[in-house]
Amino acid sequence: MSQSNLDLLSINTIRTLAIDAVQQANAGHPGAPMGLAAVAYELWQKHLRYDPADPTWPNRDRFVLSAGHASMLLYAVLHLAGVKEATKDGKILDSPAVSMEEIKRFRQIGSKTPGHPESHITSGVETTTGPLGQGAGNSVGMAIASKWLAANYNKPGFEVFDFNVYAICGDGDIMEGVASEAASLAGHLKLSNLCWVYDNNRVTLDGPADWSFNEDVATRFLGYGWSITHVADANDLDALGRAFEVFKSTKEQPTLIIVNSHIGYGSPNKQDSYEAHGEPLGEAEVKLVKKNYNWPEDAKFLVPDGVYDQFKNGIGKRGAEAHSGWKAKFADYKKQFPQLADQLERMQSGKLPDGWDKNLPSFPADAKGMATRESSGKTLNALAANIPWLVGGSADLAKSNKTNLEGGGDFFPDAYHGRNIHFGVREHGMGAIVNGMTISKLRAFSATFFNFSDYMRPSTRLGALMEIPALYIYTHDSIGLGEDGPTHQPIEQLASYRAMPNMVVFRPGDANEVVEAYKVAMKHTDGPTTLVLSRQAMPTIDRAKYAPAAGVAKGAYVLADPTGGKPEVILMGTGSELGLCVAAYEKLTAEGVKARVVSMPCWELFERQDAAYKESVLPLNVTARVSVEMASTFGWDRYVGPKGKSIGMHSFGASAPLKDLLKKFGFQVENVIAAAKEVLGK
């Protein structure tokens, strides 16, 4: 069989596997895989530097399917290319990442082929995509990571990092704001290792794209500073090949390849129709399509003779050779630069350097104290001194968030060694980019005001879903902002972040709790951590008098107890309100009331403790309980119980000096004491 015939046979195998899987599941999007099969084939077979025998190779090119609804395109390619399965700790198994059985189980419970690709489930899936624009944003983070790794670890004659990043985007990705933010930053940073393939099929789920979208995408991306290439027909392998070669030779700019395609290519009745986009074709249409491809009409999940070998002799052979050459080079690198090689090996395996927690600050007792954003900045800098691959930045608020890494340098266009990344006012893009950096094994962090976590929520949610150790730092955590007023004062955000599965949320109560929260965050590798920090100063608690801050590791701990006898009332607080609980405890104790103070900086960690520990902190027989937190009281009922009382926010805040706000909304020692007496029936 001629090469061109083998190419077409392989492309049609991708298409028919997608059609059959969607039809069998009776759910999914067959149109995009049909239209993009040739694009994916050309890229994987001839251009992607990737070894199917080891999908964890650190210098592999990255392929991101941002148009995650086309998941069967990716699953079919992973299957045909023979990509191996990898365990979470990086061990390569002999089993395939996506077997034929898994393709037949598309969109079924417990399968490795869910409706949208999930990186923690399926080897070879680089990132979890589906919410449109997210994968595009992740790809920018991956490209930043490649540039940063190259600038910091490559040596003359040893180019150990130079991977490229390819993302397939649809109209939906291009319309979403997160992709626009990420594209804008990518153009500014001149990320020449980044290539987006824009599937310009002129169709959306609702109907023709021109019902809602007629902008000149090429002009927009030229404005962002991208190089633009057009391919008039998505099935023209020669034109696609030339476009990928142009990308690889382009310096100083990311590349957008605009590919004109047809949704449901090869479907006689549904071509150029939005119907093939988001639903199965139907048995009759499937037969017509297969006939159009010169395919056996009744064959299901067919991989014709020669197709597996075609991939094996293409990407399989190319990838194995490239990987083998890299491994030999890295072995020499390891001999010449053992310290750097050790860092890279630890980074890739998710391990921290020896002594990563040395010289962390310890803060003396201080009634005036400091804002937790201040102690956070000091702790972050101490950690950065010990962990060379701790990298990140802020959405134009580094001075307010206190996230600048002193002496870390700036990550600028053509100067990619710096550890301080300037994201500009692009919170959503920042979240997706930091996820992409984290997926690429950097310990990456982002920062902004807590109120603007709303702009980052889809990205942080995907970080939690992907089980990646991203660090989301939020300051200005409450009505403590004062005069900036309710537009900037977060009220409901804390409750909503606590509601997010697999998200560890800390609201530390003083400077030393901040240090302990960071220690937990750095060791926590199977999910992200959110740090919620204050703008205003709060007392640094006297740890000689009260319990050590190490209790933070268990999420909640007894900070203060009555002398002699069990407590009759429990005061619970987080953040700046922990000091209020301590002050109230002192006064109640002086009045002879047996009070306990419980610091609860992290509900998630407390819920993971055993029943005995929980009972030791919050005894069931002590029903007089008061919680104090400058946020929505939503969720506190599980801890205060039916007889307890929550002091919190039940409205938006207001614009006024802090002392006036505290008085208006009841965050005063007298109110805490009154609430304690009320629940005691005194």
C-alpha positions in Angstrom: 0.0 0.0 0.0 1.3 3.4 -0.9 2.3 5.9 1.8 -0.5 8.3 1.0 -3.0 5.4 1.1 -1.6 4.3 4.5 -1.9 7.9 5.7 -5.6 8.1 4.7 -6.3 4.6 6.1 -4.8 5.8 9.5 -6.8 9.0 9.5 -10.0 7.2 8.7 -9.3 4.8 11.5 -9.1 7.7 13.9 -12.4 9.0 12.5 -14.3 5.7 12.7 -13.0 4.8 16.2 -14.5 8.2 17.3 -17.7 7.6 15.4 -18.1 4.1 16.8 -17.3 5.1 20.4 -19.7 8.0 20.4 -22.4 5.8 18.8 -22.0 3.0 21.3 -22.0 5.5 24.3 -25.0 7.3 22.7 -23.3 10.5 23.8 -20.4 12.6 22.7 -19.1 14.8 19.9 -18.2 12.9 16.7 -17.9 15.9 14.4 -14.8 17.5 15.7 -12.7 14.3 15.7 -13.9 13.6 12.2 -12.9 17.1 11.0 -9.6 17.2 12.9 -8.3 13.6 12.4 -5.9 14.6 9.7 -4.5 17.5 11.8 -3.9 15.2 14.8 -2.4 12.5 12.6 0.0 14.9 10.8 1.2 16.4 14.1 1.7 13.2 16.0 3.0 11.1 13.2 5.6 13.6 11.8 6.2 16.5 14.1 5.5 15.8 17.8 8.7 14.9 19.6 7.1 12.3 21.9 7.9 8.7 22.9 4.8 6.5 23.2 6.9 4.1 25.3 7.3 6.8 28.0 4.6 9.5 28.2 6.5 11.0 31.2 9.7 11.8 29.3 10.5 15.3 30.7 11.5 16.9 27.4 8.6 15.5 25.4 6.6 18.0 23.3 3.2 18.6 24.9 -0.1 18.1 23.1 -3.2 19.8 24.6 -6.7 19.2 23.3 -8.2 22.4 24.6 -11.3 21.5 22.6 -11.9 18.7 25.1 -15.3 17.8 23.8 -13.4 16.2 20.9 -11.9 13.7 23.5 -12.3 10.7 21.2 -9.8 12.3 18.8 -7.2 12.1 21.6 -8.2 8.7 22.8 -8.0 7.2 19.3 -4.5 8.7 18.8 -3.2 7.5 22.2 -4.5 4.1 21.3 -3.1 3.8 17.8 0.2 5.4 18.8 0.6 2.7 21.4 1.1 5.1 24.3 2.0 3.2 27.5 0.3 3.6 30.9 2.2 5.4 33.7 1.5 5.1 37.4 1.2 8.2 39.6 4.7 7.8 40.8 6.0 7.7 37.2 6.5 4.0 36.7 5.9 2.9 33.1 3.7 -0.2 32.8 3.5 -2.6 29.8 -0.2 -2.0 29.5 -1.6 0.6 27.0 -2.8 4.0 28.3 -6.0 3.6 26.2 -6.8 0.0 25.3 -9.5 -0.9 22.7 -11.6 -2.1 25.6 -11.4 1.5 27.1 -12.4 3.0 23.7 -15.5 0.7 23.8 -16.2 2.0 27.3 -16.1 5.7 26.2 -18.1 7.8 28.7 -18.9 4.9 31.0 -18.4 4.7 34.8 -14.9 4.1 35.8 -13.4 4.1 32.3 -10.1 5.8 31.2 -12.1 7.5 28.5 -14.4 10.0 30.2 -16.4 12.5 28.2 -13.7 15.1 28.5 -10.0 14.2 28.9 -8.8 13.9 32.6 -5.1 13.9 33.2 -5.2 12.1 36.5 -7.1 9.2 35.0 -5.5 8.7 31.6 -1.8 8.5 30.8 -0.9 10.6 27.8 -3.5 13.2 28.6 -1.4 16.2 29.6 -4.1 18.2 31.2 -7.8 18.1 32.1 -9.8 20.0 29.5 -13.4 20.6 28.6 -14.3 24.0 30.1 -13.4 25.9 27.0 -10.2 28.0 27.0 -8.7 26.2 29.9 -6.4 24.0 27.9 -5.3 27.0 25.9 -4.4 28.7 29.2 -2.6 25.6 30.5 -0.6 25.4 27.3 0.8 28.9 27.9 1.9 27.7 31.4 3.6 24.7 29.9 5.4 26.9 27.4 6.5 29.2 30.2 7.8 26.2 32.1 9.8 25.0 29.0 11.4 28.4 28.6 12.2 28.7 32.4 13.7 25.2 32.6 15.8 25.9 29.6 17.1 29.2 31.0 17.9 27.7 34.3 19.1 24.2 33.6 20.5 24.1 30.0 24.3 24.4 29.7 26.5 24.8 26.6 26.3 21.5 24.7 23.5 20.3 27.0 20.1 21.4 25.8 18.1 19.2 28.2 15.0 21.3 27.9 13.6 22.7 24.6 10.1 21.1 24.4 7.4 22.7 22.3 3.7 22.9 23.2 0.8 22.3 20.8 -2.8 23.0 21.5 -5.9 22.4 19.4 -8.5 25.1 20.0 -12.0 25.5 18.6 -14.2 28.5 18.2 -15.4 28.2 21.8 -11.8 28.4 23.1 -11.1 31.4 21.0 -14.2 33.1 22.3 -13.5 32.5 26.0 -11.9 35.2 28.0 -9.4 32.9 29.7 -7.8 32.0 26.3 -7.7 35.7 25.3 -5.9 36.6 28.6 -3.4 33.7 28.1 -2.8 34.5 24.5 -2.2 38.1 25.3 0.5 37.2 27.8 2.0 34.6 25.5 2.5 37.2 22.8 4.0 39.6 25.2 6.4 37.0 26.5 7.4 36.0 22.9 6.8 32.3 23.7 8.1 30.9 20.4 7.7 27.3 21.6 3.9 27.6 21.7 1.6 26.6 18.8 -2.1 26.8 18.8 -4.1 25.1 16.0 -7.4 26.9 15.6 -10.1 24.6 14.2 -11.9 27.2 12.2 -15.0 25.1 11.3 -17.5 28.1 11.5 -19.9 26.0 13.7 -21.0 26.3 17.3 -23.4 24.1 19.2 -26.3 26.5 18.7 -25.8 26.9 15.0 -23.5 28.7 12.5 -20.7 30.6 14.3 -21.7 33.8 12.5 -24.8 34.0 14.6 -22.6 35.2 17.4 -19.0 35.5 16.2 -17.6 37.2 13.1 -14.4 38.8 14.3 -11.1 38.5 12.4 -9.2 36.1 14.7 -6.0 36.5 12.7 -6.0 40.3 13.2 -6.7 39.9 16.9 -3.7 37.5 17.3 -1.5 39.7 15.2 -2.3 42.4 17.7 -1.3 40.0 20.5 2.1 39.6 18.8 1.6 36.1 17.4 2.8 34.7 14.0 -0.2 33.7 11.9 -0.3 30.8 9.4 -3.3 29.6 7.4 -4.2 26.1 6.1 -7.1 26.2 3.7 -8.1 22.5 4.1 -7.7 20.5 7.3 -7.2 17.4 5.2 -4.2 18.7 3.2 -1.3 16.9 5.0 1.4 18.7 2.9 0.0 22.2 3.9 -0.3 21.1 7.5 3.2 19.8 7.5 4.5 23.1 6.1 2.6 25.1 8.7 4.2 23.0 11.5 7.6 23.5 10.0 7.0 27.3 9.8 6.1 27.2 13.5 9.3 25.3 14.5 11.4 27.9 12.6 9.7 30.9 14.0 11.6 32.8 16.6 10.4 35.5 19.1 6.6 34.8 18.6 4.0 32.1 19.4 2.2 30.7 16.4 -1.5 30.5 15.5 -2.2 28.0 12.7 -5.7 28.7 11.4 -7.1 25.5 9.9 -10.3 25.6 7.9 -12.2 22.3 8.6 -15.6 20.8 8.3 -17.4 19.5 11.3 -18.4 15.8 10.6 -16.0 15.6 7.6 -17.1 12.8 5.4 -20.7 12.9 6.7 -22.9 13.2 3.5 -26.0 14.6 5.4 -24.5 16.5 8.3 -21.4 18.1 6.8 -21.1 21.8 7.9 -24.0 21.1 10.3 -23.9 21.8 14.0 -25.9 18.6 14.5 -22.8 16.4 14.1 -21.0 18.5 16.6 -22.7 17.5 19.9 -24.6 14.3 19.4 -24.1 10.7 17.9 -24.7 10.4 14.2 -27.3 7.6 14.4 -26.9 4.1 12.9 -28.1 5.0 9.4 -25.8 8.0 9.2 -22.8 6.0 10.6 -23.2 3.6 7.7 -23.4 6.4 5.1 -20.2 8.0 6.6 -18.3 4.7 6.5 -19.4 4.1 2.9 -18.0 7.6 2.1 -14.7 6.5 3.7 -14.7 3.3 1.7 -15.0 1.5 5.0 -16.9 -1.7 5.8 -20.3 -0.4 6.8 -21.0 -2.9 9.5 -17.5 -3.1 11.0 -17.2 -1.6 14.5 -14.0 -0.5 16.2 -12.0 -1.7 13.2 -8.3 -1.1 13.0 -7.2 -2.3 9.5 -4.0 -4.2 9.0 -1.0 -1.9 8.7 -2.4 1.0 10.8 -0.7 0.0 14.1 2.6 -0.5 12.2 2.2 2.8 10.5 2.2 4.6 13.9 4.9 2.3 15.2 7.2 3.2 12.3 6.3 6.9 12.5 6.0 8.5 16.0 7.0 5.3 17.7 10.4 5.1 15.9 11.0 8.9 15.9 10.0 9.2 19.5 12.2 6.3 20.7 15.2 7.7 18.9 14.7 11.2 20.2 14.2 10.0 23.8 17.2 7.7 23.6 19.4 10.5 22.5 18.1 12.7 25.3 18.7 10.0 27.9 22.3 9.7 26.8 22.8 13.4 26.9 21.2 13.6 30.3 23.5 10.9 31.6 26.5 13.0 30.6 24.8 16.1 32.1 24.4 14.3 35.4 28.1 13.6 35.5 29.0 17.2 34.8 26.3 18.9 36.7 25.3 16.5 39.5 23.6 19.2 41.6 21.4 20.5 38.8 20.6 16.9 37.7 19.5 16.1 41.3 17.2 19.1 41.3 15.6 18.0 38.0 15.1 14.4 39.2 13.5 15.6 42.4 11.3 18.1 40.5 10.1 15.4 38.1 9.3 13.0 40.9 7.5 15.7 43.0 10.1 15.5 45.8 11.4 18.6 47.6 15.1 19.3 48.2 16.8 18.2 51.4 16.4 21.0 54.0 13.5 22.6 52.1 12.1 23.8 55.4 15.2 25.2 57.0 15.5 28.8 58.2 11.7 29.3 58.0 10.7 32.3 60.1 9.5 32.0 63.7 7.6 35.1 64.9 7.8 36.3 68.5 4.6 37.2 70.5 3.4 40.6 69.6 0.1 42.2 70.6 0.2 44.4 67.5 1.5 41.7 65.3 1.4 41.8 61.5 -0.9 41.0 58.6 -0.8 37.4 57.5 0.1 38.7 53.9 3.3 40.0 55.5 4.2 36.8 57.3 3.3 34.9 54.1 5.7 37.0 52.1 8.6 36.3 54.5 7.7 32.6 54.6 7.4 32.4 50.8 10.9 34.0 50.4 12.4 31.6 52.9 11.0 28.6 51.0 12.1 30.0 47.7 15.7 30.1 49.0 15.5 26.4 49.7 13.3 25.3 46.7 14.9 26.6 43.4 11.8 25.6 41.3 9.3 27.6 43.4 8.1 30.1 40.8 5.1 32.3 40.4 3.6 35.7 40.6 0.6 38.0 41.0 -2.1 39.5 38.9 -0.5 43.0 39.0 -0.6 43.0 42.8 2.8 41.6 43.9 3.4 44.6 46.2 0.0 44.1 47.9 0.1 40.3 47.9 3.7 40.3 49.2 4.7 37.6 46.7 7.8 39.1 45.2 10.7 36.7 45.5 13.7 38.8 46.5 16.7 38.2 44.3 14.6 35.8 42.2 14.8 37.9 39.0 11.9 38.7 36.6 10.5 36.4 33.9 10.6 38.8 30.9 10.5 38.4 27.1 13.9 37.0 26.0 15.0 36.8 29.7 13.4 33.6 30.9 15.5 32.8 34.0 13.5 34.9 36.5 11.2 33.4 39.1 8.9 36.4 39.4 6.2 36.2 36.7 4.2 39.3 36.0 0.7 38.1 34.9 -0.8 41.6 34.5 -4.5 42.1 35.3 -5.4 38.6 34.0 -6.6 36.5 37.0 -8.4 33.8 35.0 -5.5 33.4 32.6 -3.1 33.4 35.6 -5.0 30.5 37.2 -4.9 28.4 34.0 -1.2 29.3 33.3 -0.1 28.4 36.9 -1.9 25.0 36.5 0.1 24.5 33.3 3.3 25.3 35.0 2.4 23.0 37.9 1.6 20.1 35.5 5.1 20.7 34.1 6.5 20.0 37.5 7.3 23.5 38.8 6.0 24.4 42.2 4.0 27.3 40.9 2.0 29.9 42.7 -0.5 32.6 41.8 -1.7 35.6 43.8 -4.5 38.2 43.9 -7.1 39.7 46.2 -9.5 37.0 47.6 -12.5 38.7 46.1 -11.0 38.1 42.6 -10.8 34.4 43.3 -14.1 34.5 41.5 -12.3 35.3 38.3 -10.0 32.3 38.9 -12.6 29.8 40.0 -12.8 27.5 36.9 -9.0 27.2 36.9 -8.7 26.5 40.6 -11.6 24.0 40.3 -9.7 22.2 37.5 -6.5 22.3 39.7 -8.5 20.4 42.4 -9.9 18.0 39.8 -6.5 17.3 38.4 -5.0 16.7 41.8 -2.0 18.9 41.2 0.0 20.8 43.9 -0.7 24.4 42.6 -0.6 27.1 45.2 -3.3 29.8 45.1 -2.5 32.8 47.4 -5.2 35.3 48.2 -4.8 38.4 50.3 -7.3 41.1 51.5 -9.5 38.3 52.9 -12.4 40.1 54.5 -14.2 43.4 55.3 -10.8 44.1 56.8 -10.1 46.0 53.6 -12.0 48.9 55.1 -12.5 51.9 52.7 -12.3 49.9 49.5 -15.8 48.7 50.3 -18.0 45.8 49.3 -16.8 45.6 45.7 -13.5 44.3 47.0 -14.5 42.7 50.3 -15.0 38.9 50.0 -17.9 37.5 51.9 -19.1 34.3 50.3 -15.8 33.2 48.7 -14.4 31.3 51.7 -17.5 29.1 52.1 -17.5 28.3 48.3 -13.8 27.4 48.3 -14.3 25.1 51.3 -17.1 23.5 49.3 -14.8 22.5 46.5 -13.7 18.9 46.6 -10.0 18.2 47.0 -9.2 21.9 47.7 -7.2 22.5 51.0 -8.1 26.0 52.2 -6.2 27.7 55.0 -7.1 30.9 56.7 -4.3 31.2 59.3 -4.9 33.0 62.6 -1.4 34.6 63.1 2.1 34.7 61.6 3.2 31.4 63.0 0.1 29.6 61.7 1.0 31.0 58.2 4.4 29.2 58.4 2.8 26.0 59.4 0.2 26.3 56.6 3.0 26.7 54.1 4.8 23.6 55.5 1.6 21.6 54.9 1.1 23.1 51.4 4.6 22.2 50.3 4.3 18.6 51.4 0.7 18.3 49.9 1.2 16.9 46.4 -2.1 15.4 45.4 -4.1 18.6 45.2 -3.9 22.4 45.3 -3.7 24.6 48.4 -5.5 27.9 48.8 -4.1 30.4 51.3 -6.4 33.1 52.5 -4.5 36.0 54.1 -5.3 39.4 55.7 -4.5 42.9 54.7 -4.7 44.2 58.3 -2.4 43.3 61.2 -3.4 40.8 63.8 -1.7 39.8 67.1 1.0 37.2 67.0 -0.1 34.8 69.7 2.2 34.0 72.6 3.0 30.4 72.0 4.7 30.1 75.4 1.3 30.7 76.9 -0.9 29.1 74.3 -0.6 25.9 72.2 2.1 25.7 69.5 1.1 26.5 65.9 2.1 23.1 64.8 -1.5 22.1 65.4 -2.3 23.7 62.1 -1.2 20.4 60.4 -4.4 18.8 61.8 -6.7 21.5 60.5 -8.0 22.5 63.9 -6.5 22.4 67.4 -7.1 23.5 71.0 -5.3 26.8 71.4 -6.4 27.6 75.0 -8.1 25.7 77.7 -9.5 26.5 81.1 -7.2 25.6 84.0 -8.8 22.7 85.9 -12.0 21.1 84.7 -13.5 20.6 81.3 -14.6 23.6 79.1 -18.2 24.7 79.3 -18.1 26.8 76.2 -15.9 26.6 73.0 -14.9 29.6 71.0 -13.9 28.8 67.4 -12.1 31.3 65.1 -10.0 31.6 62.0 -7.8 34.4 60.6 -8.0 37.8 62.2 -10.9 36.7 64.4 -8.8 34.1 66.2 -7.3 37.1 68.2 -10.9 38.1 69.1 -11.6 34.6 70.5 -8.4 34.8 72.6 -9.2 38.2 74.0 -12.8 37.0 74.8 -11.3 33.8 76.5 -9.1 36.0 78.7 -12.1 38.0 79.9 -14.3 35.0 80.3 -11.6 33.2 82.3 -11.3 36.3 84.6 -15.0 36.0 85.2 -14.7 32.4 86.1 -16.2 31.0 82.9 -14.5 27.8 81.7 -13.8 28.6 78.0 -11.8 26.8 75.3 -10.4 28.4 72.2 -10.1 26.3 69.1 -8.2 27.6 66.1 -9.7 26.2 62.8 -7.5 27.3 60.0 -8.3 24.4 57.7 -11.7 22.5 57.8 -10.6 20.0 55.2 -7.6 18.8 57.2 -9.7 18.6 60.4 -12.3 16.5 58.6 -9.5 14.0 57.7 -8.6 13.4 61.3 -9.9 10.3 63.2 -13.0 10.5 65.4 -10.8 10.4 68.6 -8.9 13.5 67.6 -12.0 15.4 66.6 -13.7 14.5 69.9 -10.6 15.8 71.8 -10.9 19.2 70.0 -14.7 19.5 69.9 -16.2 17.2 72.6 -19.8 16.3 71.7 -21.0 16.9 75.2 -19.9 20.6 75.0 -22.8 22.1 73.0 -22.3 25.7 74.0 -20.2 26.9 71.0 -19.5 30.2 69.2 -17.8 30.6 65.8 -16.3 33.9 64.8 -15.3 34.6 61.2 -15.5 37.7 59.0 -17.2 35.9 56.2 -20.5 34.1 55.4 -21.5 31.8 58.3 -22.5 29.2 55.7 -21.1 25.8 56.8 -20.3 26.7 60.4 -23.5 25.0 61.6 -21.7 21.6 61.4 -19.3 22.8 64.1 -21.4 25.1 66.3 -24.4 22.7 66.3 -28.0 23.5 67.0 -27.3 25.2 70.3 -24.4 27.3 69.1 -24.1 30.7 67.6 -22.1 32.1 64.6 -20.8 35.6 64.5 -20.2 36.4 60.8 -21.4 38.2 57.8 -25.0 38.1 56.5 -24.7 40.9 54.0 -22.1 42.5 51.8 -19.7 44.8 53.6 -19.4 48.6 53.5 -16.9 51.3 52.7 -15.5 52.8 55.9 -12.5 52.7 58.2 -11.8 49.2 59.6 -12.7 50.2 63.2 -16.1 51.4 62.1 -16.8 48.3 60.1 -15.9 46.0 63.0 -18.3 47.9 65.2 -21.1 47.9 62.6 -20.8 44.2 61.9 -20.3 43.1 65.4 -16.7 41.9 65.4 -15.8 43.0 68.9 -14.7 41.2 72.0 -17.9 42.3 73.9 -20.0 40.6 71.2 -18.1 37.4 71.5 -18.4 37.4 75.3 -22.1 38.1 75.0 -22.6 35.2 72.5 -20.7 32.9 74.8 -22.9 33.8 77.7 -26.0 33.5 75.5 -25.2 29.9 74.4 -24.4 29.1 78.1 -27.8 30.4 79.1 -26.1 33.0 81.4 
